[in-house]
Amino acid sequence: MSVLDLLIIGGGPAGLTAGIYAGRAKLKTALLERLMPGGEVASTEWVENYPGFDEGIAGPDLMKRMEKQALRFGLDILNGQVERLDLTSNPKKVITPDQVYEARTLLLATGTDPKRLDIPGEDEFRGRGVSYCATCDGPFFQNKDIVVVGGGSSGIQESLYLTRFVNSIKLVEFTDRLNAEPILQDRARANPKFSFYLNHRILEIKGEKTVRSVVIADRASENRQELPADGVFVWIGLNPNTAFLKEHVSLNAWGYVVTDETMQTSVPGVYAAGDVREKSVRQITTAVSDGTIAVQSALNYLENVEESGG
């Protein structure tokens, strides 16, 4: 493959939006994705807060539309896992097991992965009752009793989706209150399938061939109890996918990429967009905004390099 103007790493909302804008700007652009385009949104059952869809839209459908739009403007979508980077060379190099890609600018849009509980039983029962994706696994829990860990917006939203399948939901939240958007809290509290264990921590997931119970403790009294459960769904936060970036661009204490308001990282010509970068709000709308800004910044960079004869 010849040298690209822009290589986008990551195919979520930020990456696909960048692909749309780069294609319209006639930049020679490719998007490298280790799985399938769509990111975390592709596993979100229903999206109600993305403008233009007054009744909401299924997460997979929204991402498929973005992908189709990007392809229409000429984006080349490739599959591969980044092994190494060389950001000191000109052009910059991205190395996968099968290919070395060269690009004049890079956009890091690798997103995040769900955080794990790191407790006994989590690894043992992953795929046998422990899940991180309601859309993927909800139908397997028809008429079952489950535990949900996490009372933020993601946890409540995914739990509400699960109510169409499960018999009951015991929601365990580490803090003494739910942290979800008020409208989501109202929906959960009004649903008779929910019971809430606030200010509790989960200590262990137990079972035989599959999950049978969880052990939780009250954080104030340390009193423990064992809750019967056929499954455990975990939504306690996110880890940025930046392990391969540690020696290349500046990261904050939590591993998110540090950028300025133009999405510029610590390396000229390298940008970051979406959930992977340091910011206060992580939503689809902010991700697509980041992707838009990053492409405009890349355009400015390329024009300045050409003017300087670089």
C-alpha positions in Angstrom: 0.0 0.0 0.0 1.3 3.5 -0.9 1.8 6.2 1.7 -1.5 7.4 3.2 -2.4 10.9 4.1 -4.2 9.7 7.2 -4.4 6.4 8.9 -7.1 6.0 11.5 -6.6 3.4 14.2 -10.0 2.4 15.6 -13.5 2.1 14.0 -15.9 3.5 16.5 -17.9 6.7 16.1 -14.8 8.9 16.3 -12.9 6.9 13.7 -15.8 6.5 11.3 -16.6 10.2 11.5 -13.0 11.0 10.8 -13.2 8.7 7.8 -16.3 10.5 6.5 -14.6 13.9 6.8 -11.3 12.7 5.4 -13.0 11.2 2.4 -14.8 14.3 1.6 -11.6 16.2 1.9 -10.0 13.9 -0.7 -7.4 12.6 1.7 -5.9 9.2 0.9 -7.3 7.5 4.1 -7.6 4.1 5.6 -9.1 2.9 8.9 -7.5 0.0 10.8 -9.7 -1.9 13.1 -8.8 -5.0 15.1 -12.4 -6.3 15.3 -15.4 -5.0 13.4 -16.2 -1.3 13.0 -18.7 0.1 15.5 -16.8 0.1 18.8 -18.8 -0.1 22.1 -21.8 1.5 20.4 -22.2 -1.6 18.3 -23.0 -3.6 21.4 -25.4 -1.0 22.8 -29.0 -2.1 22.5 -30.7 1.3 22.1 -29.4 4.9 21.7 -31.8 7.7 22.6 -29.5 10.7 22.9 -27.9 10.9 19.4 -29.5 13.8 17.5 -31.6 13.1 14.5 -33.4 10.0 15.7 -36.4 11.2 17.6 -37.5 7.7 18.6 -34.0 6.4 19.2 -32.0 3.9 17.2 -30.4 0.6 17.8 -26.6 1.0 18.5 -25.6 -1.6 15.8 -27.9 0.2 13.2 -26.4 3.6 14.0 -22.8 2.3 13.5 -23.7 0.4 10.3 -25.1 3.7 8.9 -21.9 5.5 9.9 -19.8 2.8 8.3 -21.8 2.9 5.1 -21.5 6.6 4.9 -17.7 6.5 5.3 -17.4 3.8 2.7 -19.4 6.0 0.3 -16.7 8.7 0.6 -14.0 6.2 -0.2 -12.7 5.1 3.2 -10.7 1.9 3.0 -11.5 -0.2 6.1 -8.8 -2.7 7.0 -8.5 -5.4 9.7 -5.5 -5.8 11.9 -4.0 -5.5 15.3 -1.3 -2.9 15.9 1.9 -4.4 17.2 4.4 -1.5 17.0 4.6 2.1 16.0 7.3 4.3 14.7 6.3 7.9 15.1 9.8 9.3 14.7 10.0 8.3 11.0 8.6 10.3 8.1 6.1 9.0 7.1 5.0 7.4 10.4 4.8 3.6 10.5 2.2 1.3 12.0 3.2 -2.3 12.1 0.8 -5.2 12.3 1.6 -8.9 12.1 0.9 -8.9 8.3 1.6 -5.4 7.1 3.5 -2.2 7.6 1.4 0.9 7.0 2.9 4.3 6.3 1.0 7.5 6.8 1.8 11.2 7.0 -0.7 11.7 9.8 -2.3 9.3 12.3 -5.5 9.4 14.3 -5.8 7.3 17.5 -9.4 6.4 18.0 -9.0 3.1 19.8 -11.7 3.7 22.4 -12.0 1.8 25.7 -12.8 -1.7 27.1 -15.0 -2.5 30.1 -13.2 -2.7 33.4 -13.1 -6.0 35.2 -13.9 -6.8 38.8 -10.8 -8.8 39.4 -12.5 -11.0 42.0 -12.6 -14.8 42.5 -14.9 -16.5 40.0 -14.8 -13.7 37.4 -12.4 -15.4 35.0 -13.7 -18.9 35.8 -17.3 -18.1 34.8 -16.7 -15.6 32.0 -18.9 -16.8 29.2 -20.7 -19.2 31.7 -22.7 -16.6 33.5 -20.4 -13.6 33.7 -20.9 -11.0 30.9 -20.0 -7.5 29.9 -22.5 -7.1 27.1 -26.3 -7.1 27.6 -27.0 -7.1 23.8 -24.7 -10.0 23.2 -25.9 -12.3 26.1 -29.3 -11.0 27.3 -31.3 -13.6 25.4 -29.5 -16.4 27.2 -30.9 -15.3 30.5 -34.6 -15.7 29.8 -36.6 -15.9 33.0 -33.3 -16.0 35.1 -32.3 -14.0 38.2 -29.2 -11.9 37.6 -26.9 -9.5 39.4 -25.8 -6.3 37.8 -22.7 -4.6 39.1 -22.6 -0.8 38.5 -25.2 1.9 38.9 -23.9 4.4 36.3 -25.7 5.3 33.1 -24.3 2.4 31.2 -25.2 -0.1 34.0 -28.8 1.2 34.3 -29.3 1.5 30.5 -28.1 -2.1 29.9 -30.1 -3.4 32.9 -33.3 -1.9 31.5 -32.6 -3.8 28.3 -32.2 -7.0 30.2 -35.6 -6.6 31.9 -37.2 -7.9 28.7 -35.5 -11.2 29.3 -34.8 -11.8 33.0 -37.0 -12.5 36.0 -35.2 -10.2 38.4 -32.2 -7.8 38.7 -30.2 -7.3 41.9 -28.2 -4.2 41.2 -25.0 -3.8 43.3 -23.5 -0.3 43.5 -20.2 0.6 45.3 -21.3 4.1 46.2 -24.3 5.0 48.4 -26.3 6.3 45.4 -27.0 5.6 41.8 -24.9 7.7 39.4 -26.9 7.3 36.2 -28.8 10.0 34.4 -32.0 10.9 36.4 -34.3 9.7 33.7 -32.6 6.3 33.7 -32.8 6.1 37.5 -36.5 6.9 37.4 -37.1 4.1 34.9 -35.2 1.6 37.0 -36.8 2.5 40.3 -40.3 2.2 38.7 -39.5 -1.3 37.3 -40.6 -4.0 39.8 -37.8 -6.4 38.5 -35.1 -4.2 40.2 -33.8 -4.4 43.8 -30.9 -2.2 44.8 -27.9 -2.9 47.0 -26.2 0.5 47.4 -22.9 1.0 49.2 -22.1 -2.6 48.6 -19.1 -4.3 47.1 -19.0 -7.7 45.3 -16.4 -10.1 46.7 -16.8 -13.4 44.9 -18.8 -15.1 42.1 -19.6 -18.7 42.9 -21.0 -21.6 41.0 -20.3 -25.0 39.6 -20.6 -25.3 35.8 -22.2 -21.9 35.7 -22.9 -19.0 38.0 -25.1 -19.8 41.0 -24.5 -16.9 43.4 -22.5 -13.8 44.3 -21.1 -12.8 47.7 -21.4 -9.1 48.6 -20.6 -7.0 51.6 -22.1 -3.8 53.0 -19.3 -1.2 53.0 -20.5 0.4 56.2 -21.0 -2.6 58.4 -19.0 -5.2 56.4 -21.9 -7.6 56.8 -21.8 -10.2 54.1 -24.6 -12.0 52.2 -24.8 -14.4 49.4 -27.3 -13.6 46.6 -28.6 -16.4 44.4 -27.9 -15.5 40.8 -27.9 -17.2 37.4 -25.7 -14.5 35.9 -23.6 -11.4 36.6 -23.4 -8.4 34.2 -20.5 -6.0 34.9 -20.5 -2.3 34.1 -18.0 -0.5 36.4 -16.1 1.7 34.1 -13.7 1.7 31.2 -10.0 1.1 30.5 -8.5 3.1 27.5 -6.9 0.9 24.8 -3.6 2.6 25.0 -1.1 -0.1 26.1 0.7 0.1 22.7 1.0 3.9 23.0 2.8 4.2 26.3 6.3 5.0 24.9 5.0 7.1 22.0 2.5 9.8 23.2 1.7 11.5 26.5 -0.9 9.7 28.6 -2.5 10.9 31.8 -2.4 8.9 35.1 -5.4 6.8 34.0 -3.9 5.9 30.6 -6.0 8.3 28.4 -4.2 10.2 25.6 -3.5 13.8 26.4 -4.5 16.2 23.6 -5.1 19.9 23.1 -8.4 21.3 21.8 -7.4 20.5 18.2 -7.0 16.8 19.2 -3.2 17.1 18.7 -1.2 14.7 20.9 2.4 15.2 22.1 3.7 14.1 18.7 3.1 16.5 15.7 0.9 14.9 13.1 -0.6 12.4 15.5 -4.1 13.1 16.8 -6.5 11.3 19.2 -10.3 11.3 19.2 -13.2 9.8 21.1 -13.2 7.9 24.4 -9.5 7.1 24.3 -8.5 10.7 24.9 -8.5 12.7 28.1 -11.8 14.6 28.5 -14.7 15.0 30.9 -17.6 13.7 28.8 -17.6 10.5 26.8 -20.6 10.2 24.6 -21.2 9.4 20.9 -21.8 13.1 20.2 -18.5 14.1 21.7 -16.7 11.3 19.8 -18.0 12.4 16.4 -17.1 16.0 17.3 -13.5 14.9 18.2 -13.2 13.0 14.9 -14.3 16.0 12.9 -11.9 18.3 14.7 -9.0 15.9 14.3 -9.4 15.7 10.5 -9.4 19.4 10.2 -6.3 19.6 12.3 -4.6 16.9 10.1 -5.5 18.9 7.0 -3.9 22.0 8.5 -0.8 20.0 9.4 -0.5 18.5 5.9 -0.9 21.9 4.3 1.8 23.5 6.5 4.2 20.6 5.8 3.7 21.1 2.0 4.2 24.8 2.3 7.4 24.3 4.3 8.6 21.7 1.7 8.5 18.9 4.3 
